[in-house]
Amino acid sequence: PIPQRRRPVAVALPEVSLADAVVVTGDSVSMVCEACAATAPVFVYAPPGMVGEKHARLHRDLFEMGYARPLGERLEHFAHPPLNAARDIADEIRRRAGFGA
């Protein structure tokens, strides 16, 4: 017999990119960041006590930069550029190496 998975399977970015909106739990840094890599509105579910300070700080930063919003009573559409940390890191390395961005 084929063993059943005990953990949910993560949704791949191509499927997320087709969504009208994305709701993620705030307990996974990867899940939140991968959702923000698409352009659909991202809503983070992280009630008090669910996440530690590191995760909460990431959420605050993403909210302030406009990549995501806390999950509230209504899912209102908003636009944001795709989060691409790899590009940002590569640009910074090029800048520091004197190659320009």
GUFIRO-627631 format. One record per residue (C-alpha): x, y, z; residue in one letter. Coordinates in steps of 0.1 Angstrom, whole numbers, padded with zeros to 4 digits, always signed. Layout:
<atoms>
XYZa ...
</atoms>
This chain:
<atoms>
+0000+0000+0000p +0010+0036-0006i +0016+0055+0027p -0006+0085+0032q +0009+0119+0038r +0005+0132+0073r +0013+0168+0063r -0004+0189+0037p +0014+0193+0004v +0027+0228-0002a +0011+0247-0031v +0036+0254-0059a +0041+0290-0072l +0024+0284-0106p -0009+0276-0089e -0005+0306-0065v +0001+0329-0095s -0033+0320-0109l -0052+0328-0077a -0073+0359-0072d -0061+0361-0036a -0040+0339-0013v -0045+0332+0024v -0016+0317+0043v -0008+0309+0079t +0019+0330+0094g +0038+0301+0110d +0058+0294+0079s +0082+0320+0067v +0087+0301+0034s +0049+0299+0027m +0044+0336+0034v +0073+0347+0012c +0065+0323-0016e +0029+0336-0017a +0043+0372-0019c +0063+0362-0049a +0031+0361-0069a +0011+0393-0076t -0022+0382-0061a -0032+0399-0028p -0017+0379+0002v -0035+0377+0035f -0016+0363+0065v -0035+0345+0093y -0014+0348+0124a -0036+0354+0156p -0018+0365+0188p +0003+0337+0202g +0005+0318+0170m +0040+0330+0159v +0072+0341+0176g +0089+0374+0173e +0109+0365+0142k +0078+0356+0122h +0058+0386+0136a +0087+0409+0125r +0086+0395+0090l +0048+0400+0088h +0051+0436+0100r +0078+0443+0073d +0057+0427+0046l +0026+0446+0057f +0046+0479+0058e +0061+0473+0023m +0027+0464+0009g +0033+0428+0000y +0007+0414+0023a -0020+0423+0048r -0033+0407+0080p -0063+0384+0074l -0093+0404+0085g -0130+0401+0080e -0129+0411+0043r -0106+0402+0015l -0101+0434-0004e -0081+0434-0036h -0048+0452-0036f -0018+0452-0059a +0018+0446-0051h +0050+0438-0071p +0062+0403-0068p +0086+0398-0039l +0120+0386-0053n +0146+0384-0026a +0170+0366-0049a +0171+0395-0073r +0174+0420-0045d +0204+0401-0030i +0221+0397-0064a +0216+0435-0070d +0232+0442-0037e +0262+0419-0044i +0267+0436-0078r +0266+0470-0061r +0291+0461-0034r +0314+0445-0060a +0313+0477-0080g +0294+0463-0110f +0263+0484-0105g +0227+0470-0102a 
</atoms>
